[in-house]
Amino acid sequence: MIGASAHEYLQIIGLILYSYMWVEMEAVALKSGNQQGEYFDEAKLQAARFFTQLSA
């Protein structure tokens, strides 16, 4: 039965790592002087807000 209980832990770790990646992407988008442009940064922030609200 050890394998059955690992499923929930893997889901939690996946959610934590996925959230961490979005936080890192938000930090890059918020940095001034980003080369990809203002519209790209705003779209990245909107996507981050959407996915963090979805997983909450």
N, C-alpha and C positions, 0 to 999 in steps of 0.2 A: 504493500500500500504506500510505499514511499514515493513512487512515481506519481500517484494520483494527487498527492498534496503539493508536489512541485509545480503543478500547473498554475495555481494562484500566485505563487511567488514569481514565476516567470512573467505573468501578466503585470504584476506590480512593478517589477524591475523594468519591463518594457515601457510602461507608462512614465516612470521616473526618467529613464534615458531619453525618451521622446520629448518630454517636457524640457529637459536640460538642453537638448539640441535647439528647440525653439527659442529658449532664453538666449543662447549664444547667437542665433541668427538675428534676434531683436537687438542685441547689443551692437552687432555690426551695422545694422540698419540705422541705429540711432547715432552712430559716430558721424561727426561732421567731416566733410571732405571725401565722402564715399564716391567712387568713380562711376557707379552704376546709375546714378541719377535720382532725383527727388521722387519721381513717380514710382520707380522700382522700390525704393525704400518704403514709401507709403503703402504700396501693395503688400510688401513683406510684413509690415506691421499689422495690416488688416487680416492677413492670413494667420498670423500668430495669435491674434485675439480670437479669431474664429475657432481655431483648433484647441486653444487652451480652455475656452468656454465649453467646447464640445466634450472635452475629457473631464471636466469638473463635475 
